[in-house]
Amino acid sequence: MSDIGRPDQGAQQSHGPTDPPTPPSGERQQALGPPLPGKRQRSPGPPWWQRKPEAGRWELREALRARITELRALLEVNRLASTQAADRAKVLLDSACAELDKAESVLDHGSCPRLRWPAHLSVARTHVDMAYSLLLRMLPDPDFRAEVPGLAALIGHYLHPDDPQRSDALEIVTAVNALPDGDAVSSRQREALIEAAWAARQVLQNESARAASFVHILYAVTTVLALLAGAVAVLTYFSPTLVPICFSPSSGQVCATGSSPEPWDYLVIEIVGMVAAAVAAAVSLRQVKGTATAYNVPVALAVLKLPSGALTALLGLLLMRGQFVPGLTNLDSSAQIIAYGIVFGYAQQVGTRLIDRQGQAVLKAVGAPASAPSVPGTTASPQPSSGP
């Protein structure tokens, strides 16, 4: 086995008469030049329980930070406008590499605030998009013109037809496509296309933020309903005769688990209601196509049904006990009480179906085109790429 590449044994290797000696590792690193600017060691960060919870939307904060990085780089480039072009390119290169470092740090979960795990994909996408925007400002003219069709597809897909930024960008695309091979794209045209593409990415980012907000609302409501169901189960466990789930047919009193109120009557009804709701959630998944976003809306919708089924089972039986339903005032056995608990637990699907429709509408809005694509010289795909 050869030991080529090991710094501690490089000086001990034998070389042929025409082979140059292997330089030490320090000289090899000096010959290769310095590493990429902006590259730094990524630390895992503190454990999640030691991180401070985020006040506000973490995705929006990181989007602003990425925009600040871009604006600082552009200001520095303008300050160096009278100096060499190499200095200006170095500023953009440093900023782009810094954005990529931030994206990698986010994907490593090292800088994520507590309770924001799914958002790291959106935040990393923001930093990658910003690095791509800075890269577009550094590309030579032929390479930039090769990126124009992708930028045009992105702009035509997400920006609204009435958006003046979209109209201006499409006119620029037409002008760039008509340029001869030797002519260069003006700095004004380049900046306008880059800014329009960034605005199109922000439209997609905003739709993803709405999906994230919808998921957080679902989990908040689910938590409240679960706490209510647990509080009712605990209260009735210690006071089973407070509001007993009992009926009085001609044969005598009948309760959920016997002939008299028991501490676990409410708990049994809640469990059978949750089981029925779980079955309803499984059945409702037949129309779910999944999601490509970082936030799993179908799972949040399914979880919401569980505490809803527990509470609707209890409320339905209490309505029957209060003779709210004509003809269904007395149940004859505990099995009938549990059977009606299953029916009422499954019946939560009537109300949550409306929430399911809203969830599907939120998912369809993410990545949906603002209009039929109309981009000169390009054909927009259903999901255009937002980066290289």
C-alpha positions in Angstrom: 0.0 0.0 0.0 1.2 3.5 -0.8 1.4 6.2 1.8 1.1 9.1 -0.7 -0.7 12.0 0.8 0.3 11.4 4.4 2.2 14.5 5.7 4.3 12.6 8.2 5.7 10.1 5.7 6.0 12.3 2.6 9.7 12.9 3.1 10.4 9.2 3.4 9.0 8.1 0.0 11.3 7.1 -2.7 11.1 8.8 -6.1 12.1 7.9 -9.6 14.8 9.7 -11.4 12.3 11.9 -13.2 9.8 12.3 -10.3 10.0 15.5 -8.4 10.2 15.2 -4.6 6.9 15.5 -2.7 6.8 18.8 -0.9 5.8 19.0 2.7 2.2 19.7 3.5 2.8 23.3 4.4 4.5 23.9 1.0 1.7 22.1 -0.8 -0.9 24.3 0.9 1.1 27.4 0.0 1.3 26.2 -3.6 -2.5 25.6 -3.8 -3.2 29.0 -2.3 -5.5 30.0 0.5 -8.8 28.2 1.1 -12.0 29.7 -0.2 -12.8 33.0 1.5 -15.5 33.0 4.1 -15.1 29.3 4.8 -15.0 28.6 8.5 -15.3 25.7 10.9 -18.9 24.9 11.8 -19.7 24.3 15.4 -22.7 22.1 16.5 -23.8 24.9 18.8 -25.4 24.5 22.2 -27.9 21.7 22.9 -31.5 22.5 21.9 -32.6 22.9 25.5 -30.1 25.6 26.1 -31.1 27.7 23.1 -33.4 30.6 23.5 -36.8 30.4 21.9 -37.3 32.6 18.9 -39.4 35.8 19.3 -41.1 36.0 16.0 -40.6 34.2 12.7 -37.1 32.8 12.4 -37.4 32.4 8.6 -38.2 36.1 8.2 -35.3 37.1 10.5 -32.9 35.1 8.5 -34.3 36.4 5.2 -33.6 39.9 6.5 -30.1 38.9 7.5 -29.4 37.5 4.0 -30.6 40.8 2.5 -28.4 42.8 4.8 -25.4 40.7 3.7 -26.2 41.5 0.1 -26.7 45.2 0.6 -23.4 45.4 2.6 -21.6 43.7 -0.2 -23.1 46.0 -2.8 -22.2 49.1 -0.7 -18.6 47.9 -0.4 -18.5 47.2 -4.2 -19.7 50.7 -4.9 -17.1 52.1 -2.5 -14.4 50.2 -4.4 -15.8 51.3 -7.8 -12.7 53.4 -8.4 -10.3 50.6 -7.5 -9.4 47.5 -9.3 -12.1 45.1 -10.4 -10.4 42.3 -8.5 -11.1 44.0 -5.2 -14.8 44.3 -6.1 -15.0 40.6 -7.1 -13.3 39.6 -3.9 -16.0 41.4 -1.8 -18.8 39.6 -3.7 -16.9 36.3 -3.4 -16.4 36.7 0.4 -20.1 37.6 0.9 -21.3 34.6 -1.2 -19.1 32.2 0.6 -20.3 33.6 4.0 -23.9 33.0 2.9 -23.0 29.4 2.0 -21.4 28.9 5.4 -24.6 30.2 7.0 -26.7 27.7 5.0 -24.4 24.8 6.0 -24.6 25.9 9.6 -28.4 26.0 9.5 -28.6 22.6 7.9 -26.3 21.2 10.7 -28.9 22.4 13.2 -26.2 24.2 15.0 -27.7 27.7 14.9 -31.4 26.8 14.9 -33.3 28.3 17.8 -35.3 26.1 20.0 -38.6 24.8 18.7 -37.8 25.8 15.1 -36.6 22.5 13.5 -38.6 22.4 10.3 -37.8 26.0 9.4 -34.1 25.2 8.9 -34.8 24.2 5.3 -36.4 27.5 4.4 -33.7 29.5 6.1 -30.9 27.5 4.3 -32.8 28.1 1.0 -32.7 31.8 1.7 -29.0 31.9 2.2 -28.3 29.7 -0.8 -30.5 32.0 -3.0 -28.6 35.0 -1.7 -25.3 33.4 -2.5 -26.6 32.7 -6.0 -27.6 36.3 -6.4 -24.1 37.4 -5.5 -22.7 34.9 -7.9 -24.7 36.3 -10.7 -23.1 39.7 -10.1 -19.7 38.1 -10.5 -20.3 35.9 -13.6 -18.7 36.9 -16.9 -21.1 38.1 -19.5 -21.3 34.8 -21.5 -22.0 32.8 -18.3 -24.6 35.3 -17.1 -26.4 35.1 -20.4 -26.6 31.3 -20.0 -28.4 31.8 -16.7 -31.0 34.2 -18.2 -33.5 31.6 -19.4 -33.7 30.1 -15.9 -34.1 33.5 -14.3 -36.8 34.3 -16.9 -38.7 31.1 -16.1 -38.5 31.9 -12.4 -39.8 35.5 -12.8 -42.6 34.5 -15.2 -43.7 31.7 -12.9 -44.1 33.5 -9.6 -44.5 37.2 -10.2 -48.0 38.5 -11.0 -48.6 39.7 -14.6 -49.5 43.2 -13.2 -46.2 43.5 -11.4 -44.1 46.2 -13.1 -40.9 44.4 -12.0 -42.1 41.4 -14.0 -42.9 43.5 -17.1 -39.6 45.2 -17.0 -37.7 41.9 -16.5 -39.4 40.3 -19.5 -38.6 43.3 -21.7 -35.0 42.9 -20.6 -35.1 39.2 -21.4 -36.3 40.0 -24.9 -33.5 42.6 -25.3 -30.8 40.2 -24.0 -32.0 37.4 -26.3 -31.7 39.8 -29.3 -28.1 40.9 -28.4 -25.4 39.6 -30.7 -22.8 37.3 -29.2 -20.2 39.9 -28.8 -22.3 42.5 -27.0 -22.4 42.6 -23.3 -25.4 42.8 -21.0 -25.5 46.2 -19.3 -25.1 46.5 -15.5 -28.6 48.0 -15.3 -30.1 45.0 -17.1 -28.2 42.5 -15.0 -29.2 44.1 -11.7 -32.9 44.3 -12.8 -33.0 40.6 -13.7 -31.3 39.7 -10.4 -33.7 41.8 -8.3 -36.7 40.5 -10.2 -35.6 36.9 -9.6 -35.0 37.6 -5.9 -38.6 39.1 -5.7 -39.9 35.9 -7.3 -38.1 33.8 -4.8 -39.6 35.9 -2.0 -43.1 35.1 -3.4 -42.3 31.4 -3.0 -40.8 32.1 0.5 -44.0 33.9 1.6 -46.2 31.1 0.5 -44.0 28.7 2.4 -44.3 31.0 5.5 -48.1 30.8 5.2 -47.9 27.1 5.2 -45.7 27.2 8.2 -48.1 29.5 10.0 -51.0 27.2 9.2 -49.1 24.2 10.6 -48.2 26.1 13.8 -51.9 27.1 14.2 -53.0 23.5 13.8 -50.5 22.3 16.4 -51.5 25.1 18.8 -55.2 24.1 18.5 -54.3 20.5 18.9 -52.4 21.2 22.1 -55.3 23.1 23.5 -57.8 20.4 22.7 -55.6 17.7 24.1 -55.1 19.7 27.3 -58.9 20.1 27.6 -59.5 16.4 27.1 -56.8 15.6 29.7 -58.3 18.0 32.2 -61.8 16.5 31.8 -60.4 13.0 32.2 -58.5 14.0 35.4 -61.4 16.0 36.8 -63.9 13.2 36.3 -61.5 10.6 37.6 -61.5 12.2 41.0 -65.2 13.2 40.8 -67.0 10.5 38.8 -70.4 11.6 40.0 -70.0 15.3 38.9 -71.5 14.8 35.4 -71.8 11.0 35.0 -72.3 9.5 31.6 -75.2 7.4 32.7 -78.6 6.6 31.3 -81.8 5.3 33.0 -83.6 2.7 30.8 -86.4 0.6 32.2 -84.0 -2.1 33.4 -82.0 0.3 35.6 -79.1 2.7 35.5 -76.5 2.1 32.8 -73.1 3.9 32.7 -70.1 3.7 30.3 -68.3 0.9 32.2 -70.9 -0.5 34.6 -74.2 0.2 36.4 -72.8 3.1 38.4 -70.4 6.0 37.7 -66.8 4.9 37.7 -63.6 7.1 37.7 -62.5 5.8 34.3 -65.9 6.3 32.4 -64.8 9.5 30.7 -61.4 8.2 30.0 -62.8 5.1 28.2 -65.1 7.3 26.1 -62.2 9.6 25.2 -60.1 6.6 24.2 -62.8 5.1 21.9 -63.4 8.5 20.4 -59.7 8.9 19.6 -59.6 5.5 18.1 -62.5 6.4 15.8 -60.9 9.7 15.0 -57.7 7.9 14.1 -59.6 5.7 11.7 -61.2 8.8 10.1 -57.8 10.4 9.8 -56.4 7.3 8.0 -59.4 7.3 5.7 -58.9 10.9 4.9 -55.4 10.3 3.8 -56.6 8.7 0.6 -56.9 12.2 -1.0 -53.5 13.4 0.3 -50.7 13.6 -2.2 -48.0 14.6 0.3 -46.1 17.9 0.4 -42.8 19.1 -0.9 -42.6 21.9 1.7 -40.6 21.7 4.9 -43.8 21.7 6.9 -45.9 18.6 7.0 -49.5 19.9 6.7 -51.2 16.5 6.3 -49.6 15.1 9.5 -50.8 18.2 11.4 -54.3 17.8 10.1 -54.3 14.1 11.1 -53.1 14.9 14.6 -55.8 17.5 15.1 -58.5 14.8 14.6 -57.4 12.8 17.7 -58.3 15.2 20.5 -61.2 16.4 18.4 -62.6 12.8 18.3 -62.2 12.4 22.1 -64.1 15.6 22.8 -66.9 15.1 20.3 -67.5 11.6 21.7 -68.0 13.1 25.1 -70.1 16.0 23.9 -72.3 13.7 21.8 -73.1 11.4 24.7 -73.7 14.4 27.0 -76.2 15.8 24.5 -78.0 12.4 24.3 -78.1 12.3 28.1 -79.6 15.8 28.2 -82.3 14.5 25.8 -81.1 16.9 23.1 -81.6 14.3 20.3 -85.3 13.2 20.1 -85.8 9.5 20.3 -82.2 8.9 21.6 -82.6 9.6 25.2 -81.9 6.2 26.9 -79.3 3.7 26.0 -79.8 0.1 27.3 -76.2 -1.1 27.9 -72.6 0.0 28.3 -71.9 -1.5 24.9 -74.4 0.9 23.3 -72.8 3.9 25.1 -69.4 2.9 23.8 -70.8 2.3 20.3 -72.3 5.8 20.2 -68.9 7.1 21.5 -67.3 5.6 18.5 -69.9 7.1 16.2 -69.5 10.6 17.7 -65.7 10.3 17.6 -65.8 9.5 13.9 -68.3 12.3 13.4 -65.6 14.9 14.1 -64.7 14.4 10.4 -67.7 16.5 9.5 -66.1 19.6 11.1 -62.4 18.8 10.4 -63.2 18.2 6.7 -63.4 21.9 6.2 -60.0 22.3 7.8 -58.7 19.6 5.5 -59.8 21.5 2.5 -58.1 24.7 3.8 -54.9 22.7 4.3 -55.0 21.4 0.7 -55.6 24.9 -0.5 -52.5 26.1 1.4 -50.4 23.3 -0.1 -51.6 24.1 -3.6 -50.7 27.7 -3.2 -47.0 26.9 -2.4 -45.2 27.0 -5.8 -48.3 27.7 -7.8 -47.7 30.0 -10.8 -49.1 33.5 -10.6 -50.4 33.0 -14.2 -49.8 31.0 -17.3 -46.1 31.4 -18.1 -45.4 34.0 -20.8 -41.6 34.4 -21.0 -40.0 35.3 -24.4 -37.8 32.6 -25.6 -38.3 30.3 -22.7 -40.7 27.5 -21.5 -41.3 27.6 -17.8 -41.5 24.3 -16.1 -44.1 23.7 -13.3 -41.4 24.2 -10.6 -38.6 26.3 -11.9 -35.3 26.1 -10.2 -34.3 29.0 -7.9 -30.6 28.4 -7.9 -27.8 26.8 -9.8 
